[in-house]
Amino acid sequence: MLKGWFGEKKTALAIWWGLDEKVYSRYHNIIIPSRNGTAQIDHLLLSQFGLFIVETKNMKGWIFGSEDQAKWTQVLYRQKHSFQNPLRQTFRQKKVLAEFLSLDERLIHTVVFFVGDCQFKTELPPNVMSSRLASYVKSFRSQVLTPKGLEGIRQRLSDLADNAPVSKKEHLASLHERHSSDVVCPKCGSDLVERTAKSGPNAGSRFLGCSSYPKCRFTKKHSLKPALSR
């Protein structure tokens, strides 16, 4: 818990020093409600150049992963630890934010920012980084929001930050409920659909998969014994 808090504070400091607050409005640790649970965003930036979701990871050691893998690997002192692909976290955050603000998802950019003494040992997308966060954000220079649209979003986010409709406790309860669902994908909020394994040791067995495949590759064991009606 303390480690995560320190990482978020370090990211906030990088944002504070590297980005002009007159250009980029900043929101930290906001919980956004949606029809499929809630989403917590570590840091959110708003500017005429779009919105930027920043997911913070405070980790040391070597980091291995790819855009499509469900789990990434941290190697520290010869010990391997797996953790959820953070790009999948930002995928859902982006969908929830776009729905909440009634915005085109193309106006929202996602960033995964690693703090701590870590090294990437595999090639990762350009929006995954361990330095130069402000430079990456400032590389987006095309104006995509009008002053009127910008002000409307700013007001909506400020109201959310000042009068949060969902508490931290309620968010955690929503998170648990979402991961227990057989209807909604806990990663991106899309529908879960019944599928049948076509090959491998589990060929012929049924499972639930995300309807947004291959963008989202979430799967889970089928908890229903009888076949679903068609």
Beta strands, then each sheet from edge to edge (+ up, - down):
strand 1: 25-34
strand 2: 37-47
strand 3: 50-58
strand 4: 61-64
strand 5: 71-76
strand 6: 79-84
strand 7: 108-115
strand 8: 118-120
strand 9: 128-129
strand 10: 192-196
strand 11: 206-210
strand 12: 219-221
sheet 1: 1+ 2- 3+ 7+ 9+
sheet 2: 6+ 5- 4+ 8+
sheet 3: 10+ 11- 12+
end
